[in-house]
Amino acid sequence: MQKSRLRGIMGGRPPPDLVSGYNLRSARNALVRAGNSMTESATHGHDSGEHLIAMANDIGNYFRPQSREEAIAGIANHIQRFWTPRMRKKLNAYLAAGNAGLDDLPAAAIARLNEQSAGTQKPPS
C-alpha cells in the first residue's frame, strides 16, 4: 500500500506500528540516559520485596478512610484474592528477614492472613 493512501486511511496519522517502534526506542534510550538498563528494571518486577511492600501500602492507603476493622478486612481480602501465593510468601519472607516499611493496616492484614492460613493447615499426623 502506498504511503499516501495509508495516511488517508489512518486520518493523516502514520500507522501505529511505525510510531510504536520509535516510542519504544525513545523510552529505552531515556532509561539508559537515566542510568537504568532494561535488564535491571526487568529484574525488579512484582516479586521484589520493596515492590510488594509498596503495593501493600498502596492497598492500605485505598482502604484507610474506612474504619480500622473494615480496612484490615478489605486489605486482607484484596491480597488473598488478587495476589499469587508466591507473592504472599515472598512478602512474608521479606518481612521475616527484618525488612521494614509496611504500614500498620497492611501489616495487620498480613498477620490476619497468616493466622487464617495457619488455622486451615492440618497438623501432620
Secondary structure, 3 states (H helix, E strand, C coil): CCHHHHHHHCCCCCCHHHHHHHHHHHHHHHHHHCCCCHHHHHCCCCCCHHHHHHHHHHHHHHHCCCCHHHHHHHHHHHHHHHCCHHHHHHHHHHHHCCCCCCCHHHHHHHHHHHHHHHHHCCCCC
